[in-house]
Amino acid sequence: MQLLTSILRTLVPSLWGSFITWLILLLPALTPLQDQLLGLANVLLPIITAVIVAAWYAFWRWFEPRLPDWLTRAVLGSAKVPVYAGKHVEGSQVPNINPEQHLTADIGERPSE
């Protein structure tokens, strides 16, 4: 079930972002620039779409605690946040281990040859 939730919360914002990009491209103000935009579409369209998808997702994730469940489902795909086993467990503390410090400590403790 968690896999479905995570897929929905990826797919739905992507669809919204793609839809918004398509709507922007239909703006009458862009009609005079249509020939230039078509030439750049292969490069710019995926970048613009990705930026809009990221902005959409970031805004709604920030606003999510204030939303009713039905609206969260509409804009993010699911009202549940995926939880993965062994990760993000409330109250658990993962030690911050810096491997470089351990390597230095190990090297310093070894007798020199």
C-alpha positions, 0 to 999 in steps of 0.5 A: 500500500505504501508503494501505491501512495508514493507512486500517486504522490509522484505521478499526480503532481507531475501530471498537474505540473505538465498540465500547467506547462501546457496551459502556459504555452497556450497563453495568447501573449506567447503567440508572437513568439511561437516560432522561436519557442518551437525551436527551443521546445526540445531543450526548454520544455522538459526543463520548464516542466520540471521546474513547474512540477517541483514548484507545484509539489513544494508549494502543496507540501508546504501548504498540506498541513492546512488542507482538508484531505480531499484537496490534498488528494486532488493536488498530491494524489493521496492524503497519506505521507508514505512511511518506509520501514526503518526510516522516519520513525518518530522518536528514533535517533540515527547517530551521525557518523562521519566516516572520515573521523573514524578513518582518521581515528583508526589510522592514528591508533595503528602503530607505525611500521 
